[in-house]
Amino acid sequence: MRRHRNVKIVATLGPSSNDYETIRALAEAGADVFRLNMSHGEHADIAARHEIIRKVEAELGSPIAILADLQGPKLRVGTFARGGEELIEGAPFRLDLDKAEGDATRVRLPHKEIFDALEPGATLLVNDGKIRLKVRDCGSDFADCVVEVGGTISNRKGVNVPDVVLPLAALSQKDRRDLDFVCDLGVDWLALSFVQRPADVDEARELAAGRAAILSKIEKPAAVRAFDDILTVSDGIMVARGDLGVELPVQAVPPIQKQLVRKCRAAAKPVIVATQMLESMIESPVPTRAEVSDVATAIYEGADAIMLSAESAAGSYPIIAVQTMDNVAAEVESDPTYREIIEASRNPPRMSVADSIVSAAREIAETTHVKAICCFSESGTTALLTARERPRVPIIALTTKRNTARRLCLTWGTNCVMTHDHIDRFKTAVVEAVRAAQAQLAAGADDRIVVVAGVPFNTPGSTNILRVAPCEERLIFRQDPG
């Protein structure tokens, strides 16, 4: 089931898309990765969706990735005696640890770690930034604030602290339970919410113990400042523009998005652009022009994947939303300007043998009539390096490891094919690559492909050989010296 586009589509599952018929329809419409939001649903619900995805995967005969998105530490105010209050600009308002219900002058904030980190002059944002408080005085159990932007504050609204790196672990006790559950279940990717520092990623990786790849969500200013170090220890990145747009000026988000996408590409690590991409499609079968432009911008930037959240999880038109993304991607990628932008942003080759091999494969594909680049990849690294080149022809990643094939579903332009364990000679690899290219309808009997592999086989990181091969098996056996 080869996609005729390069960017991947992530679809979040939820009440609108938790049955077999809808999940299969989403996969057929273009979803390459399914996101399980651990903020909603019991473990039994998550397990049921996971089972359906794997059933659809087996029926379609093509790998599907599953991304479990951990909730992260949620900072919320307590409750109010009247359910909510109207805060007036310029009025004082106090946050404290008192368990009494709130009123127009104060409310509980049950997070002592916030008070320990606050300093006078810090900003607190409530209810997705609709209310802005400035700290005038603070201590170990209180923060006296002035209301800079007023509005209605009600029970358990979220709180953002953009100016401070909070002494909070990225994984709550709930996250730890969820992480162990979904890793045992067999998800392919773990998304970490509210990452602030590389140590947050290291903690999750230790707990995952190799059972899933780690994807860091960039949604706090601290994560933007520490991005290079976070990228180094992460397997992938999500530009989560929701909280990022709350904690930073909205005009800062587009350039940050572009910078992060380029850095991820340079590091050969997949990056998802997420949040509010087709928001109006929660209730409408047609997106706004601005939303289409937003999706197109992420594709032009070279993002590996674009994501649907509530549009596919709780919206009225989940399948149409995926189809819309698929149509936009096909249109953008057929635009000559797309290739110009992608190739202008290509990074110079690195210094390793593998870097040189995949760069040469891309150049050969661009200057000859080669139809596909077939790369053998046990760990996925060779496929990631090939995708970094953003070649004009399809990338077919062949691997003996099902986990690798599934994880690569998040990578730009990569079509994953399972191979047999018996490949131990380059001649056999070429034949297997030809068969895969023909089965994927990427090449015909009269065409040629580029084959990239490492000898000895089944050794991660050994990429060291490239061959242009004809797609006619008799000719392969006659010409290949073995």
C-alpha positions as CSV (number, residue, x, y, z in Angstrom):
1,M,0.0,0.0,0.0
2,R,2.6,2.5,-1.2
3,R,1.6,6.2,-0.7
4,H,2.0,8.5,-3.7
5,R,3.2,11.3,-1.4
6,N,6.2,11.8,0.8
7,V,4.8,13.5,4.0
8,K,3.2,11.2,6.5
9,I,-0.2,11.7,8.1
10,V,-0.8,11.1,11.9
11,A,-4.4,10.6,12.9
12,T,-5.5,10.7,16.5
13,L,-8.1,8.1,17.6
14,G,-11.0,9.0,19.9
15,P,-14.8,8.8,20.3
16,S,-15.3,9.5,16.6
17,S,-12.8,6.9,15.4
18,N,-12.6,4.0,17.8
19,D,-14.3,1.2,15.8
20,Y,-12.9,-1.2,13.2
21,E,-14.7,0.3,10.2
22,T,-13.5,3.8,10.9
23,I,-9.9,2.9,11.7
24,R,-9.7,0.9,8.5
25,A,-11.2,3.7,6.5
26,L,-8.7,6.1,8.0
27,A,-5.8,3.9,7.0
28,E,-7.2,3.5,3.5
29,A,-7.8,7.3,3.3
30,G,-4.1,8.0,4.1
31,A,-3.3,7.7,7.8
32,D,0.2,6.2,8.2
33,V,0.4,6.6,12.0
34,F,-2.3,6.3,14.6
35,R,-2.0,8.4,17.8
36,L,-3.4,7.1,21.1
37,N,-3.9,10.1,23.4
38,M,-3.3,8.8,27.0
39,S,-5.0,11.9,28.4
40,H,-8.3,10.3,27.5
41,G,-9.6,6.7,27.8
42,E,-9.0,3.8,30.2
43,H,-6.3,1.2,29.5
44,A,-9.0,-1.2,28.3
45,D,-10.0,1.4,25.6
46,I,-6.4,1.9,24.5
47,A,-5.9,-1.9,24.3
48,A,-9.0,-2.3,22.1
49,R,-7.9,0.4,19.7
50,H,-4.4,-1.1,19.5
51,E,-5.8,-4.5,18.7
52,I,-8.0,-3.0,15.9
53,I,-5.0,-1.2,14.4
54,R,-2.9,-4.4,14.3
55,K,-5.8,-6.2,12.7
56,V,-6.1,-3.6,10.0
57,E,-2.3,-3.7,9.5
58,A,-2.4,-7.4,8.9
59,E,-5.3,-7.1,6.5
60,L,-3.7,-4.3,4.4
61,G,-0.3,-6.0,4.4
62,S,1.5,-2.8,5.2
63,P,3.2,-1.6,8.4
64,I,1.3,0.9,10.5
65,A,2.9,2.9,13.4
66,I,1.2,3.5,16.7
67,L,2.1,6.6,18.7
68,A,1.2,6.7,22.4
69,D,1.1,10.3,23.6
70,L,1.6,10.6,27.4
71,Q,-0.3,13.2,29.2
72,G,2.6,14.8,31.1
73,P,2.3,16.9,34.3
74,K,-0.9,18.9,34.1
75,L,-0.9,22.1,36.2
76,R,-4.4,23.2,37.2
77,V,-6.1,25.5,39.7
78,G,-8.5,24.1,42.2
79,T,-12.3,24.6,42.5
80,F,-14.4,27.7,43.2
81,A,-17.3,27.9,45.6
82,R,-19.5,29.3,42.8
83,G,-17.9,27.2,40.0
84,G,-16.1,30.2,38.6
85,E,-15.4,33.9,39.0
86,E,-14.8,36.9,36.7
87,L,-11.3,38.4,37.1
88,I,-11.0,42.2,36.5
89,E,-8.0,43.8,34.9
90,G,-5.8,45.5,37.6
91,A,-7.4,43.6,40.5
92,P,-5.3,41.5,42.9
93,F,-5.6,37.8,42.9
94,R,-3.8,35.2,45.0
95,L,-2.8,31.6,44.3
96,D,-2.0,29.4,47.3
97,L,-2.1,25.9,48.8
98,D,-5.2,26.5,51.0
99,K,-7.7,23.7,50.3
100,A,-10.7,26.0,50.8
101,E,-12.7,26.7,47.6
102,G,-11.8,29.8,45.7
103,D,-13.6,33.1,45.2
104,A,-12.9,36.4,43.3
105,T,-9.8,37.1,45.3
106,R,-8.0,33.7,45.5
107,V,-7.9,30.0,44.5
108,R,-5.9,27.0,45.3
109,L,-3.0,26.0,43.1
110,P,-2.0,22.5,44.3
111,H,1.5,22.5,43.0
112,K,4.1,23.5,45.6
113,E,6.9,23.1,43.0
114,I,5.5,26.2,41.2
115,F,5.7,28.4,44.2
116,D,9.3,27.1,44.9
117,A,10.3,28.2,41.4
118,L,8.4,31.5,41.0
119,E,10.0,34.9,41.3
120,P,8.4,38.4,41.4
121,G,7.7,39.5,37.8
122,A,6.9,36.1,36.5
123,T,3.9,35.5,34.3
124,L,1.2,32.9,34.9
125,L,-1.3,32.0,32.1
126,V,-4.6,30.5,32.9
127,N,-7.1,28.8,30.6
128,D,-4.9,28.5,27.5
129,G,-3.6,32.1,28.0
130,K,-7.0,33.8,28.1
131,I,-6.1,35.1,31.6
132,R,-2.8,36.6,32.4
133,L,-1.4,37.1,35.9
134,K,1.7,39.0,36.9
135,V,3.4,37.9,40.2
136,R,4.1,40.8,42.6
137,D,5.1,38.8,45.6
138,C,5.6,35.1,46.3
139,G,6.7,32.5,48.9
140,S,6.8,28.8,49.4
141,D,3.0,28.5,49.6
142,F,1.6,31.6,47.8
143,A,1.8,34.0,44.9
144,D,0.2,37.4,45.1
145,C,-0.6,38.5,41.5
146,V,-2.2,41.4,39.6
147,V,-4.6,40.6,36.8
148,E,-3.1,41.9,33.6
149,V,-5.7,40.3,31.3
150,G,-9.0,39.4,32.9
151,G,-11.7,37.0,32.1
152,T,-13.7,34.1,33.5
153,I,-11.7,31.6,35.6
154,S,-13.5,28.3,36.5
155,N,-12.8,25.0,38.1
156,R,-9.6,23.1,37.3
157,K,-8.4,25.4,34.4
158,G,-4.9,24.8,33.2
159,V,-2.0,27.0,34.2
160,N,1.1,27.7,32.2
161,V,4.3,29.2,33.6
162,P,6.3,30.4,30.5
163,D,9.1,32.3,32.3
164,V,10.3,29.5,34.6
165,V,11.9,26.1,34.2
166,L,9.8,24.1,36.7
167,P,11.4,21.4,38.9
168,L,8.8,19.0,37.6
169,A,9.5,15.5,36.2
170,A,8.2,15.1,32.6
171,L,6.6,11.9,33.7
172,S,3.9,11.9,36.4
173,Q,3.0,8.7,38.3
174,K,0.1,8.3,35.8
175,D,2.6,8.6,32.9
176,R,4.8,5.9,34.4
177,R,1.9,3.5,34.6
178,D,0.8,4.4,31.1
179,L,4.3,4.1,29.7
180,D,4.7,0.6,31.0
181,F,1.3,-0.4,29.8
182,V,1.6,0.8,26.2
183,C,5.2,-0.5,25.9
184,D,4.0,-4.0,27.0
185,L,1.1,-3.5,24.6
186,G,3.5,-3.0,21.7
187,V,3.3,0.7,20.6
188,D,6.1,1.9,18.3
189,W,6.5,5.5,19.5
190,L,6.2,7.3,22.9
191,A,5.5,11.0,22.8
192,L,6.6,12.9,25.9
193,S,4.6,16.0,26.9
194,F,6.0,19.2,28.4
195,V,9.7,18.2,28.0
196,Q,11.9,20.9,29.4
197,R,15.4,19.3,29.4
198,P,17.3,16.3,28.0
199,A,17.1,14.5,31.3
200,D,13.4,14.2,30.8
201,V,14.0,12.2,27.7
202,D,16.7,10.1,29.3
203,E,14.3,9.1,32.1
204,A,11.6,8.0,29.6
205,R,14.2,6.1,27.6
206,E,15.4,4.2,30.7
207,L,11.8,3.2,31.5
208,A,10.9,2.2,28.0
209,A,14.0,0.0,27.9
210,G,14.1,-0.2,24.1
211,R,10.4,-1.2,23.7
212,A,9.5,2.0,21.9
213,A,11.2,5.0,20.2
214,I,11.1,8.3,22.1
215,L,9.5,11.4,20.6
216,S,9.8,14.7,22.4
217,K,7.0,17.3,22.2
218,I,8.3,20.8,22.0
219,E,5.7,23.0,23.7
220,K,7.6,25.0,26.3
221,P,10.0,27.9,25.9
222,A,12.5,26.0,28.0
223,A,12.4,23.2,25.4
224,V,13.0,25.6,22.6
225,R,16.1,27.0,24.4
226,A,17.4,23.5,25.1
227,F,16.3,22.1,21.7
228,D,19.7,21.0,20.4
229,D,20.4,18.9,23.4
230,I,16.9,17.5,23.5
231,L,17.1,16.6,19.8
232,T,20.4,14.8,20.4
233,V,18.8,12.4,23.0
234,S,15.4,12.0,21.2
235,D,14.4,9.7,18.3
236,G,11.9,12.2,16.9
237,I,10.3,15.5,17.6
238,M,6.8,16.9,17.6
239,V,6.3,20.7,17.2
240,A,3.3,20.9,19.5
241,R,2.0,24.4,18.7
242,G,-0.9,24.4,21.2
243,D,0.9,25.1,24.4
244,L,3.9,26.6,22.6
245,G,1.5,29.2,21.2
246,V,0.2,29.9,24.7
247,E,3.6,30.3,26.4
248,L,5.2,32.3,23.6
249,P,4.0,35.2,21.6
250,V,1.9,33.7,18.7
251,Q,4.1,35.5,16.1
252,A,7.2,33.6,17.4
253,V,5.7,30.2,16.6
254,P,6.1,30.1,12.8
255,P,9.8,30.9,12.7
256,I,10.4,28.4,15.6
257,Q,8.5,25.8,13.6
258,K,10.8,26.3,10.6
259,Q,13.9,26.3,12.7
260,L,13.0,23.0,14.4
261,V,12.0,21.3,11.2
262,R,15.3,22.1,9.6
263,K,17.3,21.0,12.6
264,C,15.4,17.7,12.7
265,R,16.1,17.1,9.0
266,A,19.8,17.9,9.5
267,A,19.9,15.3,12.3
268,A,18.0,12.7,10.2
269,K,15.3,12.5,12.8
270,P,11.5,12.6,12.0
271,V,9.5,15.7,13.0
272,I,5.8,16.1,13.2
273,V,4.0,19.4,12.9
274,A,0.9,19.3,15.1
275,T,-2.1,21.2,16.6
276,Q,-5.0,23.0,14.9
277,M,-4.0,22.0,11.4
278,L,-7.6,21.5,10.2
279,E,-9.3,22.7,13.4
280,S,-12.5,23.8,11.6
281,M,-13.1,20.3,10.3
282,I,-14.1,19.2,13.8
283,E,-17.5,20.6,12.8
284,S,-17.2,21.3,9.0
285,P,-16.5,19.0,6.1
286,V,-14.5,21.8,4.5
287,P,-11.4,23.4,6.0
288,T,-10.7,27.1,5.9
289,R,-8.2,28.4,3.3
290,A,-5.9,29.5,6.1
291,E,-5.8,25.9,7.5
292,V,-5.0,24.5,4.1
293,S,-2.2,27.0,3.7
294,D,-0.9,26.0,7.2
295,V,-0.8,22.3,6.2
296,A,0.9,23.2,2.9
297,T,3.5,25.3,4.7
298,A,4.5,22.4,6.9
299,I,4.9,20.2,3.7
300,Y,6.9,22.8,1.9
301,E,9.2,23.0,4.9
302,G,9.9,19.3,4.6
303,A,8.3,18.1,7.8
304,D,8.2,14.3,8.0
305,A,4.6,14.2,9.2
306,I,1.5,16.4,9.8
307,M,-1.0,15.5,12.5
308,L,-4.8,15.6,13.1
309,S,-5.9,15.8,16.7
310,A,-9.5,16.5,17.6
311,E,-10.3,16.6,13.8
312,S,-10.0,12.8,13.7
313,A,-10.5,11.9,17.3
314,A,-13.8,13.8,18.2
315,G,-14.8,15.5,15.0
316,S,-17.8,14.9,12.7
317,Y,-15.7,14.2,9.6
318,P,-12.5,12.2,10.6
319,I,-12.2,10.3,7.3
320,I,-12.7,13.5,5.2
321,A,-10.1,15.3,7.3
322,V,-7.5,12.6,6.4
323,Q,-8.5,12.7,2.8
324,T,-8.2,16.5,2.8
325,M,-4.6,16.3,4.2
326,D,-3.8,13.6,1.6
327,N,-5.1,15.8,-1.2
328,V,-3.2,18.9,0.0
329,A,0.0,16.8,0.3
330,A,-0.4,15.4,-3.3
331,E,-1.0,18.9,-4.7
332,V,1.9,20.6,-2.9
333,E,4.4,17.8,-3.7
334,S,3.5,18.1,-7.4
335,D,4.3,21.8,-7.4
336,P,7.8,22.5,-8.9
337,T,8.3,25.1,-6.2
338,Y,8.1,22.3,-3.6
339,R,11.2,20.6,-5.1
340,E,13.0,23.9,-5.3
341,I,12.4,24.6,-1.7
342,I,13.3,21.1,-0.5
343,E,16.5,20.9,-2.5
344,A,17.6,24.5,-1.5
345,S,17.3,23.5,2.1
346,R,19.4,20.3,1.8
347,N,22.3,20.1,4.2
348,P,25.8,19.4,2.9
349,P,27.0,15.8,3.2
350,R,28.4,14.6,6.5
351,M,31.7,12.9,6.8
352,S,30.8,9.2,7.4
353,V,30.7,6.5,4.8
354,A,27.0,6.0,5.2
355,D,26.4,9.7,4.6
356,S,28.4,9.6,1.4
357,I,26.6,6.4,0.2
358,V,23.1,7.8,0.7
359,S,24.1,11.2,-0.8
360,A,25.5,9.3,-3.9
361,A,22.3,7.3,-4.1
362,R,20.2,10.5,-4.3
363,E,22.5,12.1,-6.9
364,I,22.3,8.9,-9.1
365,A,18.5,8.9,-8.8
366,E,18.4,12.5,-9.9
367,T,20.8,12.2,-12.8
368,T,19.7,8.9,-14.3
369,H,16.4,7.1,-15.0
370,V,16.5,5.2,-11.7
371,K,13.0,4.6,-10.3
372,A,13.5,4.0,-6.6
373,I,16.1,3.8,-3.8
374,C,16.0,0.5,-2.0
375,C,17.8,0.5,1.3
376,F,18.4,-2.4,3.7
377,S,18.1,-1.1,7.3
378,E,18.0,-3.2,10.5
379,S,18.0,-0.3,12.9
380,G,16.4,2.2,10.6
381,T,19.4,4.5,10.4
382,T,20.1,4.0,6.7
383,A,16.5,4.7,5.8
384,L,16.6,7.9,8.0
385,L,19.8,9.1,6.3
386,T,18.3,8.4,2.9
387,A,15.1,10.3,3.8
388,R,17.2,13.3,5.0
389,E,18.4,13.6,1.3
390,R,14.7,14.1,0.3
391,P,15.2,12.3,-3.1
392,R,12.8,12.7,-6.0
393,V,12.2,8.9,-6.2
394,P,10.4,6.6,-3.7
395,I,12.5,5.2,-0.8
396,I,11.8,1.5,-0.1
397,A,13.2,0.5,3.2
398,L,13.7,-3.3,3.6
399,T,14.2,-4.8,7.0
400,T,13.8,-8.0,8.9
401,K,12.6,-6.2,12.0
402,R,8.9,-5.5,12.2
403,N,9.5,-2.8,14.9
404,T,11.9,-1.0,12.5
405,A,9.4,-1.1,9.7
406,R,6.6,0.3,11.9
407,R,8.8,3.1,13.3
408,L,9.8,4.2,9.9
409,C,6.2,4.8,9.0
410,L,6.8,8.2,10.5
411,T,9.7,9.0,8.2
412,W,9.4,11.2,5.1
413,G,9.0,9.3,1.8
414,T,9.8,5.9,3.2
415,N,7.8,2.8,2.2
416,C,8.6,-0.1,4.5
417,V,8.8,-3.8,3.4
418,M,9.5,-6.8,5.5
419,T,12.2,-9.2,4.2
420,H,13.3,-12.7,5.0
421,D,15.9,-13.5,7.5
422,H,18.0,-15.5,5.1
423,I,19.6,-12.6,3.3
424,D,23.4,-12.9,3.8
425,R,24.8,-12.0,0.4
426,F,24.5,-8.8,-1.6
427,K,23.3,-10.8,-4.7
428,T,20.3,-12.0,-2.7
429,A,19.7,-8.5,-1.4
430,V,19.5,-7.1,-4.9
431,V,16.9,-9.7,-6.0
432,E,14.9,-9.0,-2.9
433,A,15.1,-5.2,-3.6
434,V,13.9,-5.7,-7.2
435,R,11.0,-7.8,-6.0
436,A,10.0,-5.2,-3.4
437,A,10.2,-2.3,-5.9
438,Q,8.0,-4.2,-8.4
439,A,5.5,-5.2,-5.7
440,Q,5.3,-1.6,-4.6
441,L,4.7,-0.6,-8.2
442,A,7.7,1.7,-8.0
443,A,9.6,0.0,-10.9
444,G,8.9,-2.2,-13.9
445,A,10.9,-5.0,-15.5
446,D,12.7,-2.5,-17.8
447,D,13.6,-0.1,-15.1
448,R,16.6,0.3,-12.7
449,I,16.8,0.9,-9.0
450,V,19.6,1.9,-6.6
451,V,20.3,-0.6,-3.9
452,V,22.0,0.6,-0.6
453,A,23.1,-1.9,2.0
454,G,25.7,-2.8,4.5
455,V,28.1,-5.8,4.4
456,P,28.1,-7.9,6.6
457,F,24.3,-8.0,6.6
458,N,22.1,-7.7,9.7
459,T,24.7,-5.4,11.3
460,P,23.3,-2.0,12.3
461,G,25.4,1.0,11.1
462,S,27.3,-0.9,8.5
463,T,26.1,0.9,5.3
464,N,29.0,0.7,2.9
465,I,27.8,-0.4,-0.6
466,L,25.6,0.9,-3.4
467,R,24.6,-0.6,-6.7
468,V,22.5,0.4,-9.6
469,A,20.6,-2.7,-10.5
470,P,18.3,-3.6,-13.4
471,C,14.8,-4.9,-12.5
472,E,15.2,-8.1,-14.4
473,E,16.3,-11.0,-12.2
474,R,17.9,-13.1,-14.9
475,L,20.2,-10.2,-15.8
476,I,21.0,-9.6,-12.1
477,F,22.2,-13.2,-11.6
478,R,24.2,-13.1,-14.8
479,Q,26.0,-9.8,-14.0
480,D,26.4,-9.8,-10.3
481,P,29.7,-11.5,-9.2
482,G,28.2,-12.4,-5.9
